[in-house]
Each structure stands twice: as structure tokens, then as C-alpha cells.
């Protein structure tokens, strides 16, 4: 989305796609004509239900596909309401499965996450429950707060009469229930087990002693009855480590750099109108091994040649009513910019407007191996808090950076927390372009979180992960030639990755997922779609077209939405303009329903990726 600019009146008059995405956010949820992955999956479930007598051809290949999960503490531990509670909304403390992951609100399916079907026992379908395989267990901390556990149990209809399992219920280490052997031909059993005074509930399914083939078991409509309100003790959600401000640092007054060289120090601005480090020279400048904090921009200047490395930067609430924190790096008509291995917290991110460098001298823009925390456009209330309004900001925004060669945004770790940040897209290319032979490369970044004000209540937030082709132009050279690949996008609410314009923009080989919930288990009503390709400006009809030859391919995506009634649906992809002007959308894989556990595992995947590639992010 376009950020506000005080330098060009024309920019203020341009309609950003952010406003149009409000329409996307509503239409993708409500319009019957909008394609959605949710409707596709419902159609396939219905088709399967009409063929319940024929089991699917599950491939038992003789290999070990057992699965175990770490504690799912990302959901608040049994945040129970007084009365009755559906267990499928709650988190386990440990879980394991004999074949593939346990599925929430689906049958277990095959060995991959999200490959199950609608839960179905003896001809009855269920919206809620757990699909498991034999040799599975789930343990829940119920904190002695409930009286009774109930569930319908049986072998799922997807295997017809095959399979043989035994259901068992344990509490505080003692077995309270044993179903005996049940097969695909057995009638559904409704169980009712007293758990009064019990702290730990464990649900087990065994293979009945004859192997695991076709042992697809369902805990359908699992309920905890007669509960008292409140939460049992839970483990705090792990967060990514971040370097904290060192309180013993002695900060100096703001500095104005008027000649080239290398600078190290600790600078602070307590005035929202004063930049902490202002660069007033075109000679090469390096800022390294420094700490910078301020109520205004941390680093700023015009037409500079700058390297920032090993810097820690902290934005401070300006305490001026209606004003947001400053930018981490403000680069106007930049000659050359390289920001690497730095850390920025509560800032308005890195803003680059226009590029005036000389590619023959190797001048370009590179933003590499940095950590961003809580990119923040919230406006101050003048009294240490925020007034509920915001400026449109991004962790990284290219604004009319056109025809640049060798530009790169890579290996950055961007994490935003709900109610502690307010960003639009995390990375946005607004009327910006690389070249046909040297596209802008945005790769191997980890992006977690994009949230509006009051994210658990607001249903119209337009922000997301990465957006290419933002803005309106009639010149094909001014927007496009971007490559987005090998990124991980997690829980960015309205959308994960999008193409909204440009020529030869390509997004491929990324992982994009959202559970539709914040870490405390509350739903995100503005959750919308994982991937989209959309021409909101009608640029494909321009002469020449400025929406053409784009590509969205081979991404792995899961985007779950949670309704006010708790019902889940998936909306992985929305492609109204695939096929337009040779735009290709192919090979994208829907991973199905996403859980908070899967989101946590994605961060573990990122840490392992850093380790295997010997990459260090941050200072």
C-alpha cells in the first residue's frame, strides 16, 4: 500500500490498493461469485459423502509416517467458558499419531497435514472433532474444571468397513473408558465419562493388536460439560528472541553527518521533528555498531550513499497527539543503500522513494539479514498511548523505485504482534520495478504477523505479507520485474502474497499459512486469502497493458478463516485475473486447515533453515 508522503502532492492524490483491498476483504468472504478454496473443498467432501461405501485408496507404503506434536501452547490452555465447551477449539499439551498429523475438524486422511475429509460416522457428518489414526494420543490440561467428557466415536466412513481400533479415555493416569474393538462396520458409540476433579485428560486410540491399516478413527463432537470459567495454568507462547535496549547505554544528542566516513555511536532524539542521525552528504557513509532511538526518524537524508550494519534502532512513542513513530531508515532519491544485520523495533520501517544511483558503479538497494519487530503506524494520543488511528506503514516500502538493477530484500526476519503494532503489507513494491534482465529479488524472508487496530474485532483490515504491483501506471517499465521466492509468510490476516499489477511479476516456491487466529486462540475476523492475483486498476486493458505476463506458481498455502460461530473454512487462493494478458497461476498446493501448532512449527522451520544455510540475522 502507498504510504503517505509529504514530498509529492501527486502521491497523496493516488488511490492506494489498500482501499481497494477492503473490497477484496469483504467480497472474498461474502460474494457468491468469488472463487474460493473453501467452496472447492466442500464440493469434494459432498462428492465423497455420496460414495461412502467405497473406501479411498490409502497408500500404506510400509514406511514410518508416525507424527508427534510439541505442546500446542499457542492456544490459551483451556480458556473455558462456564458450562459446556467443544474440545476441538482447545489445545493439547502433547499429541502423537500413528500415521500423519492429527487433523482438527477433519478425518485423518493420508500422511500429509490437511488431507482429510469431513468427519463422518455411520452416515452422520460432524463439523467439529479430531481425526486420528491408530496408535495416537492427545493430552489436555483441564485443570479440574469440568464434570464430564462426551464424544461420538468410531471408524471414519472414508475407509468403509475396513479398519479396527480401540478408543480409550484416561484421566490423571487412570483408564476410565475402553471401547473394545471397533471396525468400519461398527455402529457409532456415544461415550460419557466423568472427569470431575481431574486435571489431565488423555484420549488414546490403539490398533486393536492387528496393525494400523485403514485405522482412521474419529473423536467427533468432543465436549467438556459442566465446566467452571477460567484458564488452567499454561505455558507462555514462545516468541522469537530479540535484542533488548541496553538501559546502561549513554545516548548522545542527534547528529548531522556532513562528510563521508564510518560512524559509530549512540544517538537519541527526544523531538519527533528531529532525526536522530541525519545524512547531509553524497559521499559514502557507513553507520555501524551503533544504537539509535528516537521519537522521529532514526536515520534520514536525501540522495545519500549509505551502508547501515550492526545497528539497533528503537522507535519511541512521540507523545504528540496524532503522530506516529518515525521511520527506521528514510531514503529519499537514494544513490545507494545497504542495510544489513540490524535490528529495528516499533518504527515505521525502511522507506525508499526513488532511486538515482549509477548501476555501472554497483549502486543499488540491498536489505539483508535484518530483524524487524512490531512495525508500527499507530498514532499517539499525546499521553503515552495511542488514539486508535494510524499511518499506513510497511517494514520495507519501495515507492517509485523504478528500473533498478540488482536490488535485493533477503533473509530478513519480520515479526509483528497483535495489539502492539500496525502495519499494512510487510513488504510492498509501489510503482516500482527491476529490469527484465535483473528483477528485484525478494527471497528467503520470514514474515509473521500483520494486524490492524483491535485485530480480534475489526473485520476490514487490508494488510498482509508481500505485495507486488501496487499503484496505477500506464508505463509498463514503471511497475514489475519482481521475483518473490522461498519466503515464509505466517498469519498476515488479509492476505499472504499478492500480485495487483505490473509486468512480469513472479511469486513462486513460497510457504504461506494462517490459522485465522491470534496466538491466544481468538479469531481474526479480517482473515481473507493466502494468495491472490487481481487487477484492481483494470491495467490489463491499458494500451500498452501494465498488468501482464505475471506468474503465481508452485506455492504451498493454507489460509483458514474462523467465523463468529467458530466454524472454520479455508480460502487458500483467489485468482480472478489468472489468464489475463498471459498471466499464469499453476502448481499451487493447498495444505488445508491450518492450526496454531503449524504456525509455530513454521518458525522452527525458519530457524532450521538459517542454521543449515549458516545465516545469521540481526546484529
C-alpha positions as CSV (number, residue, x, y, z in Angstrom):
1,X,0.0,0.0,0.0
2,X,1.1,3.5,-0.6
3,X,2.4,5.3,2.4
4,X,1.7,9.0,3.0
5,X,4.4,11.3,1.6
6,X,5.0,15.0,2.4
7,X,7.2,15.5,-0.6
8,X,5.0,14.9,-3.6
9,X,1.4,16.1,-3.8
10,X,0.6,13.7,-6.6
11,X,1.4,10.8,-4.4
12,X,-1.1,11.9,-1.8
13,X,-3.8,12.0,-4.6
14,X,-3.1,8.4,-5.8
15,X,-5.6,5.8,-4.6
16,X,-3.7,3.0,-2.9
17,X,-4.7,-0.6,-3.4
18,X,-5.1,-0.7,0.4
19,X,-8.5,1.0,0.0
20,X,-9.5,-1.4,-2.8
21,X,-8.5,-4.4,-0.7
22,X,-11.2,-3.5,1.7
23,X,-13.5,-4.6,-1.1
24,X,-11.4,-7.8,-1.6
25,X,-11.7,-8.4,2.1
26,X,-15.4,-8.2,2.0
27,X,-16.1,-9.8,-1.4
28,X,-13.9,-12.8,-0.8
29,X,-15.9,-13.6,2.3
30,X,-19.4,-12.9,1.1
31,X,-19.8,-12.8,-2.7
32,X,-21.2,-16.0,-4.2
33,X,-19.3,-15.3,-7.4
34,X,-15.9,-15.1,-5.8
35,X,-13.9,-18.3,-6.3
36,X,-12.6,-19.7,-3.1
37,X,-10.8,-22.8,-1.9
38,X,-13.4,-23.3,0.8
39,X,-16.1,-24.0,-1.8
40,X,-13.9,-26.4,-3.7
41,X,-13.2,-28.4,-0.6
42,X,-16.9,-28.5,0.3
43,X,-17.7,-29.8,-3.1
44,X,-15.1,-32.6,-2.8
45,X,-16.5,-33.6,0.6
46,X,-20.0,-33.8,-0.7
47,X,-18.8,-35.9,-3.6
48,X,-17.1,-38.3,-1.2
49,X,-20.2,-38.5,1.1
50,X,-22.2,-39.8,-1.8
51,X,-19.7,-42.7,-2.2
52,X,-19.4,-43.7,1.5
53,X,-19.5,-47.4,0.7
54,X,-16.2,-47.3,-1.2
55,X,-13.0,-46.6,0.8
56,X,-10.4,-44.2,-0.6
57,X,-7.2,-45.8,-1.8
58,X,-5.0,-45.0,1.1
59,X,-1.3,-45.8,0.4
60,X,0.1,-47.8,3.2
61,X,3.6,-48.0,1.9
62,X,5.3,-49.8,4.7
63,X,7.2,-46.6,5.8
64,X,7.1,-45.0,9.2
65,X,4.8,-41.9,8.9
66,X,4.3,-41.5,12.7
67,X,3.8,-38.0,13.8
68,X,4.2,-36.1,17.1
69,X,3.5,-32.6,18.1
70,X,5.1,-30.3,20.6
71,X,2.8,-28.7,23.2
72,X,0.2,-26.6,21.5
73,X,0.6,-23.8,23.9
74,X,-0.1,-21.2,21.2
75,X,-3.8,-21.6,22.1
76,X,-4.6,-20.5,25.6
77,X,-4.7,-23.6,27.7
78,X,-8.4,-24.5,28.0
79,X,-9.7,-21.0,28.3
80,X,-13.0,-22.5,29.4
81,X,-16.4,-20.8,29.4
82,X,-18.8,-21.6,32.2
83,X,-20.9,-24.5,31.1
84,X,-20.1,-26.7,28.0
85,X,-17.1,-26.4,25.8
86,X,-16.1,-28.0,22.5
87,X,-12.8,-29.7,22.9
88,X,-11.8,-29.2,19.3
89,X,-11.3,-25.5,20.0
90,X,-8.8,-26.3,22.7
91,X,-5.1,-27.1,22.7
92,X,-3.3,-30.3,23.7
93,X,-0.2,-30.3,25.8
94,X,1.2,-33.3,23.9
95,X,0.0,-35.3,20.9
96,X,1.1,-38.1,18.7
97,X,-0.4,-40.1,15.8
98,X,0.4,-43.4,14.1
99,X,0.2,-42.1,10.5
100,X,0.4,-38.4,9.5
101,X,-0.7,-35.5,11.7
102,X,-3.8,-35.4,13.8
103,X,-6.5,-33.3,12.0
104,X,-8.8,-30.8,13.7
105,X,-12.4,-30.9,12.3
106,X,-11.4,-33.4,9.5
107,X,-10.7,-37.0,9.2
108,X,-7.1,-38.1,9.4
109,X,-6.9,-38.7,5.6
110,X,-3.4,-39.6,4.4
111,X,0.1,-38.8,5.8
112,X,0.1,-35.1,5.0
113,X,-1.4,-32.2,7.0
114,X,-4.9,-31.1,5.8
115,X,-5.6,-34.0,3.5
116,X,-8.6,-35.3,5.4
117,X,-12.3,-35.1,4.6
118,X,-15.5,-34.1,6.6
119,X,-15.8,-36.2,9.7
120,X,-18.4,-38.9,9.1
121,X,-19.6,-41.8,11.3
122,X,-22.5,-44.2,10.4
123,X,-23.8,-41.7,7.9
124,X,-23.7,-38.7,10.2
125,X,-21.3,-35.8,9.4
126,X,-19.7,-33.6,12.1
127,X,-18.3,-30.1,11.9
128,X,-16.1,-30.5,15.0
129,X,-13.8,-33.1,16.3
130,X,-10.4,-34.8,15.8
131,X,-9.4,-37.2,13.0
132,X,-6.7,-39.5,14.3
133,X,-5.0,-42.8,13.3
134,X,-4.5,-45.8,15.5
135,X,-1.6,-45.5,17.9
136,X,-2.5,-41.9,18.7
137,X,-2.9,-40.0,21.9
138,X,-3.8,-36.4,22.8
139,X,-3.3,-35.0,26.3
140,X,-5.2,-31.9,27.6
141,X,-4.8,-29.9,30.8
142,X,-8.4,-29.5,32.0
143,X,-7.4,-28.2,35.4
144,X,-10.1,-30.0,37.4
145,X,-12.6,-27.5,36.0
146,X,-15.1,-29.8,34.2
147,X,-17.5,-32.6,35.2
148,X,-17.9,-34.8,32.1
149,X,-16.3,-35.6,28.8
150,X,-18.5,-36.8,26.0
151,X,-17.9,-37.7,22.4
152,X,-19.2,-39.8,19.5
153,X,-16.5,-42.3,18.5
154,X,-16.0,-44.7,15.6
155,X,-14.0,-45.5,12.4
156,X,-14.5,-42.9,9.8
157,X,-16.7,-43.6,6.8
158,X,-13.8,-42.8,4.4
159,X,-12.5,-46.4,4.9
160,X,-16.0,-48.0,4.7
161,X,-16.0,-51.3,6.6
162,X,-12.2,-51.5,7.0
163,X,-10.0,-50.7,10.0
164,X,-10.1,-51.9,13.6
165,X,-9.3,-49.7,16.6
166,X,-9.9,-49.3,20.4
167,X,-10.8,-46.0,21.9
168,X,-9.6,-45.3,25.5
169,X,-10.0,-42.4,27.9
170,X,-7.6,-41.7,30.7
171,X,-7.6,-39.1,33.4
172,X,-4.7,-38.4,35.8
173,X,-3.1,-41.6,34.7
174,X,-6.1,-43.9,35.2
175,X,-8.1,-45.5,32.4
176,X,-11.7,-44.5,32.7
177,X,-13.1,-45.9,29.4
178,X,-12.3,-48.7,26.9
179,X,-14.5,-49.1,23.8
180,X,-13.4,-52.6,22.9
181,X,-12.6,-53.3,19.2
182,X,-14.5,-51.1,16.7
183,X,-14.3,-51.5,12.9
184,X,-15.6,-49.6,10.0
185,X,-18.7,-51.7,10.2
186,X,-19.4,-50.8,13.9
187,X,-22.2,-48.5,15.0
188,X,-21.1,-45.2,16.4
189,X,-20.8,-45.1,20.2
190,X,-21.6,-42.1,22.3
191,X,-19.5,-42.1,25.4
192,X,-19.9,-40.1,28.6
193,X,-17.1,-40.2,31.1
194,X,-16.9,-38.4,34.4
195,X,-13.8,-36.2,34.7
196,X,-14.8,-34.3,37.9
197,X,-11.8,-33.3,39.8
198,X,-9.4,-34.5,37.1
199,X,-6.5,-32.3,36.0
200,X,-5.3,-34.2,32.9
201,X,-7.4,-35.8,30.1
202,X,-5.8,-38.2,27.7
203,X,-7.5,-39.6,24.6
204,X,-5.9,-42.8,23.1
205,X,-6.7,-44.9,20.1
206,X,-4.9,-48.2,19.7
207,X,-4.7,-50.5,16.6
208,X,-6.6,-53.4,18.3
209,X,-3.5,-55.6,18.0
210,X,-3.7,-56.3,14.3
211,X,-1.7,-53.4,12.7
212,X,-2.6,-49.9,11.5
213,X,-4.0,-50.4,8.0
214,X,-7.2,-48.2,7.5
215,X,-7.4,-47.4,11.2
216,X,-9.0,-43.9,10.7
217,X,-10.6,-43.0,14.0
218,X,-12.8,-40.0,14.9
219,X,-13.4,-38.3,18.2
220,X,-16.5,-36.5,16.8
221,X,-18.2,-33.6,18.7
222,X,-15.9,-34.0,21.7
223,X,-17.3,-31.9,24.6
224,X,-16.3,-30.9,28.1
225,X,-19.5,-30.5,30.1
226,X,-20.3,-28.6,33.3
227,X,-17.1,-26.5,33.3
228,X,-16.3,-23.6,35.5
229,X,-14.9,-20.5,33.7
230,X,-11.2,-19.7,33.7
231,X,-7.9,-21.0,32.4
232,X,-5.7,-23.6,33.7
233,X,-2.0,-22.8,34.1
234,X,-0.5,-22.5,30.7
235,X,3.0,-22.1,29.3
236,X,3.6,-18.7,27.7
237,X,3.8,-18.7,23.9
238,X,7.4,-18.8,22.8
239,X,8.4,-15.7,20.9
240,X,11.4,-15.0,18.8
241,X,14.4,-13.8,20.7
242,X,15.1,-10.1,20.3
243,X,17.9,-7.9,21.4
244,X,16.6,-5.6,24.2
245,X,17.6,-2.0,24.5
246,X,20.6,-1.8,26.9
247,X,19.5,0.6,29.6
248,X,23.1,1.5,30.6
249,X,23.8,3.0,27.2
250,X,24.6,6.7,27.3
251,X,23.0,8.3,24.3
252,X,24.3,11.4,22.7
253,X,22.2,14.2,21.0
254,X,21.2,13.9,17.4
255,X,24.0,14.1,14.8
256,X,24.2,15.6,11.3
257,X,26.7,13.8,9.1
258,X,28.2,16.3,6.5
259,X,31.1,14.2,5.2
260,X,31.8,10.7,4.2
261,X,33.3,8.1,6.5
262,X,32.5,5.4,9.1
263,X,30.5,6.4,12.1
264,X,29.7,4.5,15.3
265,X,27.9,5.8,18.4
266,X,24.7,6.0,20.4
267,X,22.3,8.8,19.3
268,X,18.9,9.8,20.5
269,X,16.2,12.3,19.5
270,X,13.6,13.3,22.0
271,X,11.9,15.6,19.5
272,X,9.5,14.0,16.9
273,X,10.5,16.6,14.4
274,X,14.3,15.9,14.6
275,X,16.0,12.9,13.0
276,X,18.5,11.1,15.3
277,X,21.0,10.6,12.5
278,X,20.7,13.0,9.5
279,X,22.9,12.4,6.5
280,X,23.7,15.6,4.6
281,X,26.4,14.4,2.1
282,X,26.5,12.4,-1.1
283,X,29.9,10.9,-0.1
284,X,29.8,7.3,1.0
285,X,28.7,6.9,4.7
286,X,28.8,3.8,6.9
287,X,26.9,3.6,10.2
288,X,27.9,0.5,12.2
289,X,27.9,-0.9,15.7
290,X,25.6,1.7,16.9
291,X,22.4,2.2,19.0
292,X,19.8,4.7,17.8
293,X,16.5,5.6,19.3
294,X,14.1,8.5,18.9
295,X,10.6,9.9,18.6
296,X,11.2,10.8,15.0
297,X,13.1,9.2,12.1
298,X,16.1,7.3,13.2
299,X,18.2,7.7,10.0
300,X,17.2,10.0,7.2
301,X,18.6,12.1,4.3
302,X,18.3,12.9,0.7
303,X,20.3,11.4,-2.2
304,X,22.8,9.6,0.0
305,X,25.1,6.7,-0.4
306,X,24.8,4.7,2.8
307,X,25.6,1.4,4.5
308,X,23.9,0.5,7.8
309,X,25.2,-2.6,9.6
310,X,25.1,-4.0,13.1
311,X,22.8,-1.2,14.3
312,X,20.0,-1.4,16.9
313,X,17.2,1.1,16.3
314,X,14.2,1.7,18.6
315,X,11.2,3.9,17.8
316,X,9.6,5.8,20.7
317,X,6.0,6.9,21.1
318,X,6.3,10.6,20.1
319,X,3.7,11.7,22.7
320,X,2.4,14.2,20.1
321,X,-1.3,13.6,19.5
322,X,-2.0,12.3,16.1
323,X,1.6,11.5,15.3
324,X,3.2,8.0,14.8
325,X,6.8,6.9,15.4
326,X,9.5,7.7,12.9
327,X,11.0,5.5,10.2
328,X,14.0,3.3,10.8
329,X,15.6,4.4,7.6
330,X,14.2,7.2,5.4
331,X,15.8,7.3,2.0
332,X,14.7,9.9,-0.5
333,X,16.0,9.7,-4.1
334,X,18.8,7.4,-2.9
335,X,22.0,6.8,-4.7
336,X,23.0,3.6,-2.9
337,X,21.6,1.8,0.2
338,X,22.6,-1.3,2.0
339,X,21.1,-2.2,5.4
340,X,22.3,-5.5,6.9
341,X,22.4,-7.4,10.2
342,X,20.5,-4.7,12.0
343,X,17.5,-4.7,14.4
344,X,14.5,-2.3,14.3
345,X,11.7,-2.2,16.8
346,X,8.5,0.0,16.9
347,X,9.5,2.0,13.9
348,X,7.7,2.8,10.6
349,X,10.2,0.6,8.7
350,X,12.6,1.3,5.8
351,X,11.1,3.7,3.3
352,X,12.8,4.3,-0.1
353,X,11.4,6.8,-2.5
354,X,13.0,6.8,-5.9
355,X,16.5,5.6,-7.0
356,X,19.1,7.9,-8.5
357,X,22.2,5.7,-8.4
358,X,24.6,4.5,-11.1
359,X,24.3,0.8,-11.8
360,X,27.7,0.9,-13.6
361,X,29.2,1.7,-10.2
362,X,27.4,-1.2,-8.5
363,X,25.0,1.2,-6.8
364,X,21.7,-0.4,-5.8
365,X,19.5,-1.2,-2.8
366,X,20.0,-4.3,-0.6
367,X,18.2,-5.0,2.6
368,X,19.7,-8.2,4.1
369,X,19.6,-10.3,7.3
370,X,17.8,-7.8,9.5
371,X,15.3,-8.2,12.2
372,X,12.1,-6.1,12.4
373,X,9.8,-6.2,15.4
374,X,6.4,-4.6,15.6
375,X,6.4,-2.2,12.6
376,X,4.1,0.5,13.9
377,X,2.0,3.2,12.3
378,X,-0.3,3.7,15.4
379,X,-0.8,7.4,16.2
380,X,-0.1,8.7,19.6
381,X,-2.7,10.1,21.9
382,X,-0.2,12.5,23.3
383,X,-0.2,10.8,26.7
384,X,1.9,7.7,26.3
385,X,-0.8,5.7,24.5
386,X,-2.5,5.6,21.1
387,X,-5.6,7.2,19.7
388,X,-7.0,4.3,17.5
389,X,-5.8,6.0,14.3
390,X,-2.8,5.0,12.2
391,X,-0.5,5.9,9.3
392,X,0.0,3.4,6.5
393,X,3.5,1.9,7.0
394,X,5.5,-1.2,6.0
395,X,8.6,-2.9,7.2
396,X,10.0,-2.3,3.7
397,X,8.4,0.0,1.1
398,X,9.8,0.8,-2.3
399,X,7.9,3.9,-3.6
400,X,8.6,4.6,-7.2
401,X,11.9,2.8,-7.2
402,X,12.0,2.2,-10.9
403,X,14.3,0.4,-13.3
404,X,16.7,-0.6,-10.6
405,X,19.2,-3.5,-11.2
406,X,20.5,-6.0,-8.6
407,X,18.1,-4.9,-5.9
408,X,17.6,-7.5,-3.2
409,X,15.5,-7.9,0.0
410,X,16.5,-11.2,1.6
411,X,16.9,-13.2,4.8
412,X,15.1,-10.7,6.9
413,X,13.0,-11.8,10.0
414,X,9.9,-9.7,10.4
415,X,7.6,-10.3,13.3
416,X,4.6,-8.3,14.4
417,X,2.5,-8.8,17.5
418,X,-1.3,-8.1,17.7
419,X,-2.2,-5.0,19.7
420,X,1.5,-4.0,19.7
421,X,1.9,-3.0,16.1
422,X,0.1,-1.7,13.0
423,X,1.5,-2.4,9.5
424,X,0.0,-2.6,6.1
425,X,1.9,-5.1,3.9
426,X,5.2,-6.0,5.4
427,X,6.9,-5.6,2.1
428,X,5.4,-3.5,-0.7
429,X,6.5,-2.6,-4.2
430,X,4.5,0.6,-5.0
431,X,5.0,1.7,-8.7
432,X,8.5,0.1,-8.5
433,X,10.4,-2.1,-10.9
434,X,13.5,-4.0,-11.6
435,X,14.7,-4.7,-15.2
436,X,13.9,-7.6,-17.5
437,X,17.5,-8.9,-17.0
438,X,17.8,-8.0,-13.3
439,X,14.5,-8.2,-11.5
440,X,14.0,-7.1,-7.9
441,X,14.7,-10.2,-5.8
442,X,12.7,-10.7,-2.6
443,X,13.6,-14.1,-1.2
444,X,14.2,-16.2,1.9
445,X,12.4,-13.8,4.3
446,X,10.4,-14.9,7.3
447,X,7.3,-12.7,7.9
448,X,5.0,-13.4,10.8
449,X,2.0,-11.2,11.6
450,X,0.2,-8.2,10.0
451,X,-2.5,-6.8,12.2
452,X,-4.9,-3.8,12.3
453,X,-6.1,-1.9,15.3
454,X,-8.1,-4.2,17.5
455,X,-7.4,-7.2,15.3
456,X,-9.8,-9.6,17.1
457,X,-12.7,-7.2,16.5
458,X,-12.0,-5.4,13.2
459,X,-13.2,-7.2,10.1
460,X,-11.9,-4.7,7.4
461,X,-8.1,-4.7,7.8
462,X,-6.4,-4.8,4.3
463,X,-2.7,-5.6,5.3
464,X,-0.7,-8.7,4.5
465,X,2.6,-10.2,3.7
466,X,4.2,-9.2,0.4
467,X,2.5,-7.2,-2.4
468,X,3.8,-6.7,-6.0
469,X,2.4,-4.2,-8.5
470,X,0.7,-1.8,-6.1
471,X,-0.4,1.5,-7.7
472,X,-1.6,2.7,-11.1
473,X,0.6,3.5,-14.1
474,X,0.3,3.5,-17.9
475,X,4.0,2.8,-18.4
476,X,5.0,-0.9,-18.3
477,X,8.5,-0.1,-17.3
478,X,7.5,1.6,-14.0
479,X,5.9,-1.4,-12.3
480,X,7.0,-5.0,-12.4
481,X,10.0,-7.3,-12.9
482,X,9.9,-8.6,-9.3
483,X,10.7,-12.1,-8.1
484,X,9.3,-13.3,-4.7
485,X,10.5,-16.8,-3.8
486,X,11.5,-19.1,-0.9
487,X,9.7,-16.9,1.7
488,X,7.7,-18.0,4.7
489,X,4.6,-16.0,5.4
490,X,2.6,-16.7,8.6
491,X,-0.6,-15.1,9.9
492,X,-0.7,-11.9,7.9
493,X,-4.5,-11.6,8.1
494,X,-6.0,-10.2,4.9
495,X,-3.6,-11.9,2.5
496,X,-0.3,-13.6,2.4
497,X,1.1,-12.9,-1.1
498,X,-0.5,-10.8,-3.8
499,X,0.0,-9.5,-7.4
500,X,-2.1,-6.4,-8.0
501,X,-0.4,-5.1,-11.2
502,X,2.8,-4.8,-13.1
503,X,4.6,-6.6,-15.9
504,X,6.5,-9.9,-15.4
505,X,6.0,-10.1,-11.6
506,X,6.6,-13.6,-10.4
507,X,5.8,-15.2,-7.0
508,X,6.8,-18.8,-6.6
509,X,8.1,-21.5,-4.3
510,X,6.9,-19.8,-1.1
511,X,5.2,-21.2,2.0
512,X,2.1,-19.2,3.1
513,X,-0.1,-20.1,6.0
514,X,-2.5,-18.7,8.6
515,X,-4.8,-20.3,11.2
516,X,-7.1,-17.3,11.3
517,X,-6.4,-16.8,15.0
518,X,-4.1,-14.8,17.2
519,X,-1.8,-16.7,19.5
520,X,-4.3,-16.6,22.3
521,X,-6.8,-18.6,20.1
522,X,-9.1,-15.7,19.3
523,X,-10.2,-15.4,15.8
524,X,-9.1,-12.8,13.2
525,X,-12.3,-11.6,11.5
526,X,-10.4,-9.9,8.7
527,X,-8.6,-13.2,7.7
528,X,-9.2,-13.4,4.0
529,X,-7.0,-15.3,1.4
530,X,-3.5,-16.8,1.2
531,X,-2.6,-16.0,-2.5
532,X,-4.3,-13.6,-4.9
533,X,-3.8,-12.3,-8.4
534,X,-6.1,-9.4,-9.1
535,X,-6.1,-6.4,-11.5
536,X,-8.0,-3.8,-9.4
537,X,-6.9,-0.9,-11.7
538,X,-8.0,-2.6,-14.9
539,X,-4.5,-2.2,-16.1
540,X,-4.7,-5.2,-18.4
541,X,-6.9,-3.1,-20.7
542,X,-4.4,-0.2,-21.0
543,X,-2.6,0.4,-24.2
544,X,0.0,-1.0,-23.6
545,X,-1.2,-3.1,-20.7
546,X,0.5,-2.6,-17.4
547,X,-0.9,-5.9,-15.9
548,X,0.7,-8.7,-18.0
549,X,2.8,-11.8,-18.0
550,X,2.6,-12.2,-14.3
551,X,3.1,-15.6,-12.5
552,X,1.9,-17.2,-9.3
553,X,3.2,-20.7,-9.2
554,X,4.3,-23.6,-7.1
555,X,3.5,-22.1,-3.7
556,X,2.3,-24.1,-0.7
557,X,-0.5,-22.3,1.0
558,X,-3.1,-22.8,3.7
559,X,-5.4,-20.0,4.8
560,X,-8.0,-20.8,7.4
561,X,-10.8,-18.4,8.4
562,X,-12.8,-18.7,11.6
563,X,-16.4,-17.5,11.6
564,X,-18.1,-15.8,14.6
565,X,-19.8,-19.1,15.2
566,X,-16.4,-20.9,15.4
567,X,-16.9,-22.7,12.1
568,X,-13.7,-22.9,10.0
569,X,-13.3,-22.5,6.3
570,X,-10.3,-22.4,4.0
571,X,-9.6,-19.8,1.4
572,X,-6.1,-20.6,0.1
573,X,-6.3,-18.8,-3.3
574,X,-8.3,-16.1,-5.2
575,X,-7.3,-15.7,-8.8
576,X,-9.8,-13.5,-10.7
577,X,-7.1,-12.4,-13.2
578,X,-5.2,-15.6,-13.9
579,X,-5.1,-16.0,-17.6
580,X,-5.4,-12.2,-18.2
581,X,-2.6,-11.0,-20.5
582,X,-0.7,-14.3,-20.3
583,X,-0.7,-14.3,-16.5
584,X,-0.1,-17.8,-15.2
585,X,-1.3,-19.4,-11.9
586,X,-0.3,-23.0,-11.7
587,X,1.1,-25.7,-9.4
588,X,0.0,-24.0,-6.2
589,X,-0.8,-26.5,-3.4
590,X,-3.5,-26.1,-0.7
591,X,-2.3,-27.6,2.6
592,X,-5.8,-27.4,4.0
593,X,-6.8,-26.4,7.5
594,X,-4.0,-24.6,9.4
595,X,-3.6,-24.7,13.2
596,X,-1.6,-22.6,15.6
597,X,0.7,-25.5,16.1
598,X,1.5,-25.4,12.4
599,X,2.3,-21.7,12.6
600,X,4.7,-22.4,15.5
601,X,6.3,-25.2,13.5
602,X,6.9,-22.8,10.6
603,X,9.1,-20.6,12.9
604,X,11.0,-23.7,13.8
605,X,11.4,-24.4,10.1
606,X,12.8,-20.9,9.7
607,X,15.4,-21.4,12.5
608,X,16.5,-24.7,11.0
609,X,16.8,-23.0,7.6
610,X,19.0,-20.3,9.0
611,X,21.2,-22.9,10.7
612,X,21.5,-25.1,7.6
613,X,22.5,-22.1,5.4
614,X,24.8,-20.7,8.0
615,X,22.9,-17.4,8.0
616,X,22.9,-15.0,11.0
617,X,20.1,-12.4,11.2
618,X,20.2,-9.3,13.2
619,X,23.2,-7.7,14.9
